[in-house]
Every structure is written in structure tokens, then in C-alpha cells.
Amino acid sequence: MVSGPDGEEAKREEDPAARELVTREEDVERFLAWSLRLAYIPVAVLLLAGLGAFVYGTALFIHSVGLVVDHPFPIRHQIGLFLEVIDLFLIGATLLISAVGFYELFIYEVHRDGSTRIPTWLHMRDLNDLKARVIAMIVLVVSVSFVETVVDSPSGQQVLDLGGGIAAVVVALTVFLRLGGHGSKSGPGRRE
């Protein structure tokens, strides 16, 4: 009986069933590798959604400037308009970060040589990196929304209720990041 890697390979070449099994495994692996291209769909949608948030934020800014010029007082409401613009830009940035993350994790690693201007902090090694960046942006968006409510709210109780809810969400997201394996050095999605 022939043993070792060369012997097993020779045995597979002689056995048609073993050759067919290897061919099927190779076909499945090729199909799975090709299926990663489906990630182009969320990348495109996230880029378009980010662009939409930036365009909408810009349109709201232009509209807000017109409102401030026409009616400069009361100032509280005007501040709320600009906080909405900040919120939209943060949402757009979150969508762009997600698009870059999906692209880098599933399609192709983005190289940061002299010709590209992608910041190094956008490097995604695994899904935990992407989750951490998106959750950080969600916390920023929620914080800005809270400040917007504080500025526009006539009721202290409403602000207190909303602040408590936001604090609970932020604590839950922080615990999720800490206990969800974000700090691990290895894992199924880890690329070296």
C-alpha cells in the first residue's frame, strides 16, 4: 500500500470517484469565491445612500441658511436646523465607512500607497472592526440627535426620558463591543 501525500494523490488519480469528489470540491470552492462578488451590491447601495445623505444635508443647509436670514430669531430653532445637517453628514460618513468596510472585507483589500487618499484608520481586518466603526458613528449620530432635542424641547421630562434611553443604548453598544470579541486577535473573519 502506498502512503504519504504522493501516494494518496496517485490513488485519487486511479479512482474515478475520488477524482469526481475533488472536482466537485473545487467547483464549490470556485462558486463560493465567486459569491463574494455579491458584496458589490451592498457596497454600491451604501455609497449611493451616503451620497444621498450628503446631498440631502447640503440641501437642508442651503434651506436653513435661507430661514436664518429671513427669520433670525428665535435662535434655538435655528441651532436645531444646523444640528440636523451635522446628523445627516454623520449618517453619510457612517454609510461610506460601511461601504469601504464591505469592499475591503469581501472584495479586495484597499492599498494605501501614495496615489490613494484612504486613511489608515479605515483599514478593516475583520467584521469586528467594521462593527466598531459603525457603532461609534451610531453613538455620534444619537448624541447629536439628543442635543438637537435638548435645544428644541420645551419639556425637561422629555429630555430626561430621551437621555435615559440613549444612555441605555450607548451602554448596551459598549458592552456589545467589549464582550462581543472586538478585542480578540484571531477569529474566523481575521485576515493577516
C-alpha positions in Angstrom: 0.0 0.0 0.0 1.3 3.4 -0.9 1.3 6.1 1.8 2.1 9.7 2.2 0.8 12.7 0.2 2.2 11.5 -3.1 0.7 8.0 -2.6 -2.7 9.5 -1.8 -2.6 11.7 -4.8 -1.7 8.7 -7.1 -4.6 6.7 -5.5 -7.0 9.6 -6.3 -5.9 9.7 -9.9 -6.6 6.0 -10.2 -10.0 6.2 -8.5 -12.7 8.0 -10.7 -15.0 8.6 -7.7 -12.2 10.3 -5.8 -11.4 12.5 -8.8 -15.1 13.4 -9.2 -15.2 14.3 -5.5 -12.1 16.6 -5.8 -13.7 18.2 -8.9 -16.9 18.9 -7.0 -15.0 20.3 -4.1 -13.0 22.6 -6.5 -16.3 23.7 -8.1 -17.9 24.5 -4.8 -14.8 26.5 -3.7 -14.8 28.4 -7.0 -18.5 29.2 -6.6 -18.0 30.3 -3.0 -15.1 32.5 -4.1 -17.3 34.0 -6.9 -20.2 34.5 -4.5 -18.2 37.1 -2.5 -18.7 39.4 -5.5 -22.3 39.7 -4.2 -20.8 42.2 -1.8 -20.7 44.7 -4.7 -24.4 45.1 -4.1 -24.3 46.5 -0.6 -21.1 48.5 -1.5 -23.0 50.2 -4.3 -26.1 50.8 -2.2 -24.2 52.1 0.8 -22.2 54.5 -1.5 -25.4 55.8 -3.1 -27.1 56.1 0.3 -24.1 58.0 1.6 -24.2 60.3 -1.4 -27.9 60.8 -0.8 -27.3 61.8 2.9 -24.6 64.3 1.8 -26.8 65.8 -0.9 -29.8 66.0 1.5 -27.6 67.5 4.2 -26.3 70.1 1.7 -29.9 70.9 0.5 -31.0 71.3 4.2 -28.1 73.5 4.9 -28.9 75.8 2.0 -32.6 75.9 3.1 -31.5 76.5 6.7 -29.4 79.5 5.7 -32.4 81.0 3.9 -34.5 80.5 7.0 -32.0 82.1 9.3 -31.6 85.1 7.0 -35.4 85.5 6.8 -36.1 84.8 10.5 -33.0 85.1 12.6 -35.0 84.6 15.9 -35.6 82.5 17.9 -32.1 81.2 17.8 -33.0 77.8 19.5 -34.8 76.6 16.4 -32.0 77.7 14.1 -29.4 75.8 16.0 -31.6 72.7 15.7 -31.6 73.0 11.9 -27.8 73.0 11.8 -27.7 70.1 14.1 -29.8 68.2 11.7 -27.3 69.0 9.0 -24.5 67.6 11.2 -26.6 64.5 11.8 -27.1 63.9 8.0 -23.4 64.3 7.3 -22.5 61.9 10.1 -25.0 59.4 8.7 -23.4 59.8 5.3 -20.0 59.2 6.8 -21.2 56.1 8.5 -22.6 54.8 5.2 -19.3 55.5 3.5 -17.3 53.7 6.2 -19.6 50.7 5.9 -19.1 50.7 2.1 -15.3 50.8 2.4 -15.5 48.1 5.1 -17.7 45.7 3.0 -15.4 46.3 0.0 -12.2 45.6 1.9 -13.6 42.6 3.8 -15.3 40.8 0.9 -13.9 42.0 -2.4 -10.4 43.4 -2.4 -8.0 44.9 0.2 -7.6 48.6 -0.4 -4.0 49.6 -0.7 -2.8 52.9 0.8 0.1 53.8 -1.4 1.0 57.4 -2.4 -1.7 57.6 -5.1 -4.7 56.9 -2.8 -6.0 59.0 0.0 -7.8 56.4 2.1 -6.9 57.0 5.8 -5.2 54.1 7.6 -7.8 54.1 10.3 -10.3 52.8 7.7 -8.4 49.6 7.4 -10.8 46.7 8.2 -9.2 43.5 9.3 -12.5 41.7 10.2 -16.2 42.2 10.8 -15.5 43.3 14.4 -13.5 46.3 13.0 -16.4 47.3 10.8 -18.9 46.9 13.7 -16.8 49.0 16.0 -16.6 51.9 13.5 -20.3 51.8 12.7 -21.3 51.6 16.3 -19.0 54.6 17.1 -20.7 56.6 14.4 -24.2 55.5 15.6 -23.2 56.8 19.1 -22.2 60.1 17.5 -25.5 60.4 15.5 -27.5 59.6 18.6 -25.6 62.1 20.6 -26.2 64.9 18.0 -29.9 63.9 17.8 -30.1 64.2 21.6 -28.5 67.7 21.6 -31.0 68.7 18.9 -33.9 67.5 21.1 -32.4 69.4 24.1 -32.2 72.6 22.1 -35.8 72.3 20.7 -37.6 70.6 23.6 -39.9 72.7 25.8 -40.2 69.8 28.3 -37.5 68.8 30.7 -39.2 65.4 31.2 -39.0 64.6 27.5 -35.3 65.4 27.5 -34.7 63.3 30.6 -36.6 60.3 29.2 -34.8 60.5 25.9 -31.4 60.9 27.6 -32.0 57.9 29.7 -33.0 55.8 26.7 -29.9 57.0 24.7 -27.7 56.3 27.7 -29.1 52.7 27.9 -28.4 52.2 24.2 -24.9 53.5 24.4 -24.1 51.3 27.4 -25.6 48.3 25.6 -23.5 49.0 22.4 -20.3 49.5 24.5 -20.9 46.2 26.3 -21.6 44.5 23.0 -18.3 45.8 21.6 -16.3 44.8 24.7 -17.8 41.4 25.2 -18.6 40.6 21.5 -15.0 39.7 20.7 -13.8 43.0 19.3 -10.5 42.8 21.2 -9.7 39.3 20.0 -6.6 38.8 17.9 -7.9 35.8 15.9 -11.2 34.7 14.6 -13.0 33.4 11.6 -13.0 36.7 9.7 -9.5 37.7 10.6 -7.1 38.3 7.7 -3.4 38.6 8.2 
